Amino acid sequence: MDKAVERQSTAMELLENMFDVEMRFLQSGSGNIEMLTSAFHRDVVAHEPHSLPYAGDWNGLEGIASLFQTMHESWSGVAVENLQAAQKDDVVFMSCTLSLTARATGVTIKQPFAEVLRFRNGRLIEGTPFYYDTSEILAALAKPKDADRMA
């Protein structure tokens, strides 16, 4: 029982560090990818769903930095609620309720979210997110058709 509690704590520490480093990187506005090295492995890869505007594999620290910037340009608000994590060896299974506010439309969506994260030496080396409803995400991000005429 104590080991399970210890593993849960370790998983949460890894996630908290990862989120903290990501937020500090974005808030700095510097683009200094070296800021990411305390939470992200140099060979990190994130696999985003092909149905999203930031689709595909984002490789290395440069790729992760670009992904973070692209998502930051898409979303003006991101909140995580009910974060839970489980760990088996170097893999962390994370789930939460994700609240996202689209920068272009102001639309806020809230949905379940899960991610499988693999760590090496305390740094993320691979992440695969699972969004509950990518159609809802795309609809929230879509600029109203009249927006181009009004600009």
LINNOR-V622892 format. One record per backbone hydrogen bond with DSSP energy under -0.5 kcal/mol. NH is the residue of the N-H (numbers start at 1). CO is the residue of the C=O. E is the energy in kcal/mol with one decimal. If there is no record, write none. Layout:
# LINNOR-V622892
NH&CO&E  NH&CO&E
This chain:
# LINNOR-V622892
5&1&-1.9  6&2&-2.5  7&3&-2.7  8&4&-2.3  9&5&-2.3  10&6&-2.3  11&7&-2.8  12&8&-2.4  13&9&-2.5  14&10&-2.3  15&11&-2.2  16&12&-3.0  17&13&-2.4  18&14&-2.3  19&15&-2.9  20&16&-2.4  21&17&-2.7  22&18&-2.2  23&19&-2.5  24&20&-2.5  25&21&-2.4  26&22&-2.4  27&23&-2.8  28&24&-1.8  29&25&-1.1  33&31&-1.1  35&32&-1.7  36&33&-1.8  37&34&-1.2  38&35&-0.6  39&36&-1.9  40&36&-2.3  41&124&-2.8  44&41&-1.8  45&125&-1.2  46&58&-1.9  47&127&-2.7  48&46&-0.8  48&56&-2.8  52&49&-1.5  55&52&-1.1  56&48&-1.7  58&46&-2.5  59&57&-0.6  60&44&-3.3  61&42&-0.8  63&59&-1.5  64&60&-2.4  65&61&-2.6  66&62&-2.2  67&63&-2.5  68&64&-2.8  69&65&-2.2  70&66&-2.7  71&67&-2.8  72&68&-2.4  73&69&-2.1  74&70&-1.3  75&71&-2.7  76&101&-2.5  77&101&-1.3  79&99&-2.5  81&97&-2.5  84&95&-2.8  86&93&-2.0  88&91&-2.6  91&88&-2.2  92&117&-3.3  93&86&-3.1  94&92&-0.6  94&115&-2.8  95&84&-2.4  96&113&-2.3  97&81&-2.7  98&96&-0.5  98&111&-3.2  99&79&-2.7  100&98&-0.5  100&109&-2.6  101&77&-2.5  102&100&-0.5  102&107&-3.0  103&74&-2.8  106&102&-2.3  109&100&-2.8  111&98&-2.4  113&96&-2.3  114&130&-2.0  115&94&-2.3  116&128&-2.3  117&92&-2.9  117&115&-0.6  118&126&-3.2  119&90&-3.2  120&123&-3.0  123&120&-1.6  124&39&-3.1  125&118&-3.2  126&118&-1.8  127&45&-2.2  128&116&-2.4  129&47&-0.7  130&114&-3.3  132&112&-1.3  137&133&-1.5  138&134&-2.6  139&135&-2.3  140&136&-2.1  141&137&-1.9  142&138&-1.3  147&144&-1.7  148&145&-0.5  150&146&-1.8  151&147&-1.1
